[in-house]
Amino acid sequence: MDTQKELLDIIREFVELPEEGVNLDDGFRTAVGLDSFIFLSMISSIEEHFGIAIPNSDLACFSTLGDIVSYIDGRRYAA
């Protein structure tokens, strides 16, 4: 399964997303419409699903959906 699809499936557990039209260059928080609490809950789900730990200091790096996909792929396949 590809990371983008898996990530979007996780995001859909927290917010409603259109089936089409989600762009990896979209600003993450604005495109998805997350508040801080939902964002942190979603990050926990991402960590659990992908078997990675995301330090709080790395969260500021997530500007777009593509940033998160790249981060996950980098951590996932580095092991």
N, C-alpha and C positions, 0 to 999 in steps of 0.2 A: 504494500500500500504506500502511496506517496505522502510525504510529510504535509504538503499543503492541504490535501483532502482530510487527513487525520486532524490537523489543526482546526480547520473550518468546522469539522464535526464537533470538536470540543467546544469551540466558541458558540456553536448553535445550542449547546446545553445551557448556556448562560443568557444569550440574547438572540433575538430573531434576526436572521440574515437572509437576504434574497438568495434564491437558488442560483441565480446567474448574476453577473455584474460585480462580483467581489474581485478587486484588483489587488495584486501584491504590492503595488505602489501606494495604495490608500493609506492615509494616516491611521495608525492602529486604533488609538482611543477614540478619535472623532468618527472614523468610518464605522466602527463597531458600536460606539455609543456606550462605553463602559464608565462606571464610576470607580473609585479606588477600591472599594470593598469587593465588588464583582471582579475587578481586574486581578486582585490578589487571590481570590478564590479560583479563578480560571488558571492562574499561574500554577497553583497547587495541583490542579487536575492535569495540566500539561506535564509537570514534573513527574507525576505518578504514571501517566500514560506512556511517556517516552523513556522513563527510567533515568532521568537526569536531574541534577540539582541546579537551580538557577539562583545564584547569589543576588541579594537585593541590589548590590552595586551594579549588576548587569541590566537591571530592569530599565534604566534610563536609556539604554541602547536601542530599545524597541520603539522606533518611530513608525515603522510600517509593518504590514503583515509579512512582507518579504524579509524584513530584518529578523523576525521571529523564526521563519522557516529556515533561513540561513544559519541562525544560531543553533537551532535544534539539530539540523543536519551536521553541523560542525562538532557538536558535543556527542551526538549519537554515534557517528562513524569514526570518531577519534580513538575510541577504545579498542 
